[in-house]
Amino acid sequence: MPVPVSYAATVERFLQRLSNEGRSPRTLAAYRYDLDDTMVDVASTCGLLPSRANLERLAPDEREGRVWKAFEELDVAAITADQLDEAVADFRTRPDPRFLRHPERAPEERSPATVARRMAAIRSFFAWCYRTGRIASDPAALLQAPKKRKRLPRGIDQPTAMKALDMARQSSWPERDLLIVALALACGLRLDEVARLQMSDVEGDPPLAVVVRGKGDKERRLGLPPVVQEALRTYLPTRKAKLDALGLEARTVVVSSRARPVKNRSGEVVSTSVEASRESVIYVVDRVLRLLGVRRQGMRVHALRHTFATLGLREGAFSLRQLQVALGHSSLATTQIYTEVADEEIAAAMLLHPLGGGPSTGAGR
């Protein structure tokens, strides 16, 4: 009889391998989440867990305990391609938890890019299991990612962007919120890059540049525009006062106004922290966008990065190559999306066409 290959132990070994290869903590966390969430559905089909709906009704501690026990019993070598297909289909059509408070805004299905990311994690895990001899065949080998829809970047116009900077000042901590919005709008930082930016990454006194750790833990150095220099100069004294009042220390530049508990994988509280999280940055930007009346599906923190890139390229502040470096794109092809012509530009050009009958065509003379 073949020896069962416990998922709980195997996924830890897989993540350890990725860590040894230099993958970032954020990448490891994403792999863990995608794989664990998939295996909850697989464990349910194997009878090791109740249905997801019934599992969600349990108290958090009991739910975590049952999931962990099921992961220890789940045999990776016995997982089939059909079970993985069912798990992916469930994920694709399951309501997105980000819309729990506003289910009417939730899309009918997860985006192809989101589904593709999950499939990539599944394929990577099972391919590694097969290569290392843990399983006799790869059940994920035939999983095909959906074709991604090509979409133009969705940003905001320059007047609205200027208003966003003013709106950020209207909060309980205006200095911090202005810095968050300025880092995304005037430096083009990603959500994770804003949240993970550390004090050790800030150069100069007063600050003149930052070293940004992007995807894949790749570093890039960005000189700070005046609006960000001033925002940092104003914010840092308030940050120190907040930490002194709480009696805490923090590595991240952006900190929360209240301490939150930090739990280990078993759910035990091991410390408290005020270091920035993705959720805290999202909350600040969402509030600003709502106050401006431009908050809609797809218009979140990344929209500010799109605004930085689009305006920077169209106003001639950057060449395409310079913009690639500033955004931290590995490939120039990724940056080239910002050269696409926007709908409003096409509409304006149509009015000027000599056969369009517009005011400048001389029609009717």
FENSUL-V10539 format. One record per residue. RES is the residue in one letter. PSI is psi in whole degrees, -180 to 180 (* if undefined). OMEGA is omega in whole degrees, -180 to 180 (NA if undefined). Layout:
res = {RES RES}
psi = {PSI PSI}
omega = {OMEGA OMEGA}
//
This chain:
res = {M P V P V S Y A A T V E R F L Q R L S N E G R S P R T L A A Y R Y D L D D T M V D V A S T C G L L P S R A N L E R L A P D E R E G R V W K A F E E L D V A A I T A D Q L D E A V A D F R T R P D P R F L R H P E R A P E E R S P A T V A R R M A A I R S F F A W C Y R T G R I A S D P A A L L Q A P K K R K R L P R G I D Q P T A M K A L D M A R Q S S W P E R D L L I V A L A L A C G L R L D E V A R L Q M S D V E G D P P L A V V V R G K G D K E R R L G L P P V V Q E A L R T Y L P T R K A K L D A L G L E A R T V V V S S R A R P V K N R S G E V V S T S V E A S R E S V I Y V V D R V L R L L G V R R Q G M R V H A L R H T F A T L G L R E G A F S L R Q L Q V A L G H S S L A T T Q I Y T E V A D E E I A A A M L L H P L G G G P S T G A G R}
psi = {129 147 130 144 99 129 -41 -47 -36 -41 -33 -41 -40 -45 -34 -40 -44 -39 -41 -27 -3 14 147 157 -36 -40 -43 -42 -39 -43 -46 -46 -48 -41 -46 -43 -38 -42 -19 -44 -41 -43 -33 -42 -23 -3 10 -17 154 177 159 -38 -44 -34 -38 -19 -14 158 148 -45 -44 -40 -47 -39 -42 -38 -45 -42 -42 -39 -34 -32 -20 123 111 -37 -17 -3 136 165 -38 -40 -39 -39 -45 -40 -42 -41 -39 -44 -41 -37 -7 141 135 122 -18 -15 22 -38 -21 70 -24 -19 -10 139 160 -34 159 152 153 -35 -40 -43 -40 -39 -42 -44 -37 -41 -43 -47 -40 -43 -50 -31 -40 -42 -40 -45 -32 8 16 -26 153 -26 161 106 -14 2 -31 3 126 125 144 152 131 139 135 119 143 148 139 105 -164 160 170 -45 -41 -36 -41 -38 -33 -40 -40 -40 -31 -25 -12 71 178 -20 75 -35 -44 -46 -36 -41 -43 -50 -39 -39 -37 -41 -41 -13 -12 26 144 167 -52 -35 -37 -46 -34 -9 126 159 -34 -14 -9 126 135 155 97 159 133 -20 162 149 117 131 109 -155 141 16 26 136 146 145 127 126 143 130 161 -38 -35 -38 -46 -39 -42 -44 -38 -35 -41 -40 -36 -33 -46 -43 -39 -45 -39 -40 -34 -13 34 165 159 143 -32 149 -51 131 160 160 -17 145 147 151 145 124 151 -177 -24 -1 5 138 121 -18 -178 155 150 9 148 148 164 -44 -38 -37 -43 -43 -45 -48 -41 -40 -43 -45 -37 -42 -32 -15 21 5 121 176 129 -3 88 -149 -40 -23 -32 -38 -43 -39 -45 -47 -46 -48 -40 -37 -44 -28 1 12 -30 148 168 -41 -42 -40 -38 -45 -44 -37 -15 30 135 -33 140 -27 -34 -40 -27 -12 -26 -5 -6 145 130 159 -42 -29 -38 -43 -42 -40 -36 -36 -28 -5 139 -20 10 -14 17 176 -25 4 -13 16 139 0 *}
omega = {178 180 178 179 -176 178 -177 -179 -176 -179 177 179 179 180 176 178 178 178 178 179 177 178 -176 176 179 178 179 180 179 177 -178 -178 -178 -179 -180 -179 177 -176 172 178 179 179 178 180 178 -180 -180 179 172 178 -179 -180 179 179 -179 -180 -179 175 -176 -178 -180 179 -179 179 -180 179 -179 179 179 179 178 -178 -176 -179 -179 -177 -178 -178 -176 178 180 179 178 177 -180 -180 179 179 178 180 -177 -175 -179 178 -180 -177 178 -178 -179 -178 179 -176 -180 -180 -175 175 -179 -180 173 -179 177 180 179 178 180 179 179 179 179 178 -179 -179 -180 -179 -176 175 177 178 -180 -179 -178 175 -180 178 -176 179 -176 -178 -178 -173 -176 177 -180 180 178 178 -179 176 178 -179 175 177 -179 179 177 -178 -174 178 179 178 178 177 180 178 177 -178 -179 -179 -177 -179 179 176 -173 -178 -180 -176 176 179 180 -178 -179 179 180 -175 -173 178 178 -178 173 178 -179 -178 176 -176 -174 -178 -175 179 179 179 -178 -177 175 176 9 -175 180 -177 174 172 -174 176 -176 -179 -178 -180 177 -177 171 -179 -178 169 -175 174 -176 -177 179 176 -179 179 178 -179 -179 -174 -171 176 178 177 180 180 180 -180 178 -179 -179 -178 -178 174 180 177 -176 177 179 178 178 -180 179 178 178 179 176 -177 173 -176 179 179 -180 177 -176 179 173 -176 171 179 -175 173 175 -176 -178 178 178 -178 -178 -177 179 -180 179 -179 177 179 178 -179 -179 -180 177 -178 -180 -179 -180 -175 -177 178 178 175 177 180 177 -176 -176 -180 -180 -179 -176 180 176 179 -178 161 -179 -180 178 179 178 -180 -178 -179 -179 178 178 -176 177 180 178 -178 -175 177 -179 175 178 -179 -178 -179 -177 177 178 -180 179 180 179 180 -178 -179 -176 179 -176 179 179 -175 -176 -177 -179 -180 175 179 NA}
//
